[in-house]
């Protein structure tokens, strides 16, 4: 007889429709805060149910990711095969910075109050044990447009295609149902962008602005955003990721941005897209959108399956945790903001308001 197949681990709510509100919360775990972090991770699903039950029609969801430097401090045993610190990229003109992050909470709902309440409960539970590195409140802008006026995420796959693009399969059996998550916070120079004609903007993006139709390949600029973010293998297969970007901003302080978040079964796909954008394909043919949009954060996380969070591996032995903490310190130093002219806020975070007035260099 054939042995019965084990059910696949239940993924976190990664491949879901976009909501009208989101909060992106990036934290680092203070030394000695590992037990509090583990305690919250095992309870995060129940916390989501408690908050979401109060207004079920608002569709609250949460995805939690864990950074490379935190993994060995929190868990014993194997680690996801592709989890490593975010790879900083220095192109001829533009820079993808690497910034610290141990925990990511990606909150989505059709009302901001649920996201706000969930984030408040998370911070209540972790008070004194974590440092906030970044907190961004995103919103839906008209018909899924970014603040530059273009529809964002048109080609992001959903359903079965989205699951195939975003969720780890049997190639890494200990982490099936998980996903690699890269986040970047981009600030837009809207004054410079708005000096372009609509036709010039369309050339930068690679899609038409109003009807949101991709420009044909023979007419598309080779340094357009669409051209450089399309990954096609030699056999003709296109590699995809799931994006859940959201605009954010503060008109009073002239801050306008996009919070980029990409989920992938294979992190190298997202990294190839970023290589194309910042280094260029071929080198020097960088993404023209970067002349108007500056990345001020960059972090890689792994979002394990919901089953993993419900039954965490044992914590590492004390000696291993100490060694992992030393490695984490080194990774944090390497991953800190390195772009000249971008000061950290007084709390060491890169939250809204700490980068006012930043424009592409």
Secondary structure as UniProt FT lines:
FT   STRAND          21..29
FT   TURN            31..32
FT   HELIX           34..52
FT   HELIX           53..58
FT   STRAND          61..67
FT   HELIX           68..74
FT   TURN            81..82
FT   STRAND          89..90
FT   STRAND          95..96
FT   STRAND          103..109
FT   HELIX           112..126
FT   TURN            127..129
FT   STRAND          130..139
FT   TURN            142..144
FT   TURN            147..148
FT   TURN            154..155
FT   HELIX           159..166
FT   HELIX           170..175
FT   TURN            176..177
FT   STRAND          179..188
FT   HELIX           190..193
FT   TURN            194..195
FT   HELIX           198..205
FT   TURN            217..219
FT   TURN            222..223
FT   HELIX           225..228
FT   STRAND          231..232
FT   TURN            234..235
FT   STRAND          238..239
FT   STRAND          242..243
FT   STRAND          246..250
FT   HELIX           251..253
FT   STRAND          255..264
FT   HELIX           267..278
FT   TURN            279..284
FT   HELIX           288..291
FT   STRAND          293..295
FT   STRAND          299..303
FT   HELIX           306..310
FT   HELIX           318..335
FT   TURN            340..341
FT   TURN            346..347
FT   TURN            352..357
//
